[in-house]
Amino acid sequence: GGCWRRGGGGGGGGRGGENDGGHRMSGVLRLFNIGQETRYSPGGDKETSYMYELGFPQRHFGATEPWAEAIKTEAAELFHAASGVVGEWVEAFKAKATAVEL
């Protein structure tokens, strides 16, 4: 799980920016279908590509406050960032597995 905060004018110490009212939303980003034969390919075939799911609190399902809509829209970008790291982990794991087989 995680806590998403709408970007704003800065702020530190875990507080929101000046213009976002400090709104926060807890949620989950789940990556799946990750294996040796799949890869990061946005819009690719579901059989050969990583997939993701975003989870939000029930009160924010459907249309909700503008700040929450902005977070839901921006949170999808987490898939792109996380997939790059996961791809590196998969390649490192495959390299270690190959080294052990030798």
Secondary structure, DSSP 8 states (H G I E B T S, - for coil): -EEEE---S---TT---TTTTT-EEEEEEEEE--STT-B--TT--TTTB-EEEEE--GGGSSS--HHHHHHHHHHTHHHHHHHHHHHHHHHHHHHHHHHHH-
